[in-house]
Amino acid sequence: MVAAEVTAEAAARPAGAQLDGLWREVVDEVEQRRSRVSATVLAPAWLVPVLADRFGRHCHVEEPAGPGSTRLRVAAHTATGLAEQLAGFGGSVEVTGPAEVRAELARIGAELAARYGP
């Protein structure tokens, strides 16, 4: 929508339209667009609440992955966006897939090493 104009014409709600149901549909569609790429992440148990807070509804705890470690699925709109969010956790998380997110993490790491390395 680019512009709106106020008129004297009354708006009519379509018969049977339930605004709460329509709103849920819109929210679901937007959330699907915001989570097109997902990654499997191994994280220490203490970090799970932080990841859940950061990713919100785009974070799903899958299962324990060993002593003190948890497997999660996190999602974002692109592989780059997902890698950028995960990069902030440094070596505390391990992304096991997909390859495109791992490649983006490697690219970010190389950029940082080139800028701040010895």
C-alpha positions as CSV (number, residue, x, y, z in Angstrom):
1,M,0.0,0.0,0.0
2,V,1.4,3.4,-1.0
3,A,-1.4,5.7,0.1
4,A,-4.9,5.8,1.6
5,E,-7.7,8.2,1.2
6,V,-10.6,8.9,3.6
7,T,-14.0,8.8,2.0
8,A,-17.6,9.0,3.2
9,E,-18.2,5.5,1.9
10,A,-18.7,2.9,4.7
11,A,-16.5,-0.2,4.8
12,A,-18.2,-3.5,5.0
13,R,-16.8,-6.6,6.6
14,P,-17.1,-9.7,4.3
15,A,-19.8,-12.0,5.6
16,G,-18.4,-14.6,8.0
17,A,-15.0,-12.8,8.3
18,Q,-13.4,-13.4,11.7
19,L,-10.7,-10.8,12.3
20,D,-8.8,-12.9,14.8
21,G,-8.6,-15.8,12.3
22,L,-7.6,-13.5,9.5
23,W,-4.9,-11.9,11.7
24,R,-3.5,-15.3,12.6
25,E,-3.2,-16.2,8.9
26,V,-1.3,-12.9,8.2
27,V,1.0,-13.5,11.2
28,D,1.6,-17.1,10.1
29,E,2.5,-16.0,6.6
30,V,4.9,-13.3,7.8
31,E,6.6,-15.8,10.2
32,Q,7.0,-18.3,7.4
33,R,8.8,-15.7,5.3
34,R,11.0,-14.8,8.3
35,S,12.1,-18.4,8.7
36,R,12.8,-19.8,5.3
37,V,16.2,-21.2,6.3
38,S,16.8,-23.4,9.3
39,A,20.0,-24.8,10.8
40,T,20.7,-27.6,13.3
41,V,22.8,-26.3,16.2
42,L,24.6,-28.0,19.1
43,A,24.8,-25.8,22.1
44,P,25.6,-26.2,25.8
45,A,22.6,-26.5,28.0
46,W,23.3,-23.2,29.7
47,L,23.0,-21.4,26.3
48,V,19.6,-22.9,25.3
49,P,17.5,-20.2,27.1
50,V,19.6,-17.5,25.5
51,L,19.1,-19.0,22.0
52,A,15.4,-19.4,22.7
53,D,15.2,-15.8,23.7
54,R,17.2,-14.6,20.7
55,F,15.3,-16.7,18.1
56,G,11.9,-16.8,19.8
57,R,9.4,-18.9,17.9
58,H,12.1,-19.7,15.4
59,C,14.0,-21.9,17.9
60,H,13.0,-25.5,18.6
61,V,14.8,-27.7,21.1
62,E,15.1,-31.2,19.5
63,E,16.9,-33.4,21.9
64,P,19.9,-33.8,24.2
65,A,23.0,-34.3,22.2
66,G,25.4,-35.6,24.8
67,P,26.5,-34.7,28.3
68,G,25.5,-31.0,28.8
69,S,24.7,-30.5,25.1
70,T,21.4,-29.9,23.3
71,R,20.4,-30.1,19.6
72,L,18.2,-27.2,18.4
73,R,16.8,-26.0,15.1
74,V,16.9,-22.3,14.6
75,A,15.6,-20.3,11.6
76,A,15.9,-17.0,9.9
77,H,15.0,-15.4,6.5
78,T,18.3,-16.2,4.8
79,A,21.4,-18.3,5.4
80,T,23.4,-15.1,5.7
81,G,21.0,-13.7,8.3
82,L,21.1,-16.9,10.3
83,A,24.9,-17.1,10.2
84,E,25.2,-13.5,11.3
85,Q,23.0,-14.2,14.3
86,L,24.8,-17.4,15.2
87,A,28.3,-15.9,14.7
88,G,27.8,-13.8,17.8
89,F,27.9,-16.9,19.9
90,G,31.4,-17.8,18.6
91,G,32.7,-21.2,19.5
92,S,29.9,-21.8,22.0
93,V,27.6,-23.2,19.3
94,E,28.3,-25.7,16.5
95,V,26.2,-25.6,13.4
96,T,26.0,-29.1,11.9
97,G,24.0,-28.1,8.8
98,P,23.1,-27.0,6.3
99,A,26.3,-26.4,4.4
100,E,25.1,-23.0,3.2
101,V,24.9,-21.7,6.8
102,R,28.3,-23.2,7.7
103,A,29.8,-21.6,4.6
104,E,28.4,-18.2,5.6
105,L,29.9,-18.7,9.1
106,A,33.2,-19.5,7.5
107,R,33.0,-16.4,5.4
108,I,32.2,-14.2,8.4
109,G,35.0,-15.8,10.3
110,A,37.5,-15.1,7.4
111,E,36.3,-11.5,7.2
112,L,36.9,-11.0,11.0
113,A,40.2,-12.8,10.9
114,A,41.4,-10.6,8.0
115,R,40.4,-7.4,9.8
116,Y,41.4,-8.3,13.3
117,G,43.9,-11.1,13.0
118,P,47.6,-10.8,13.6
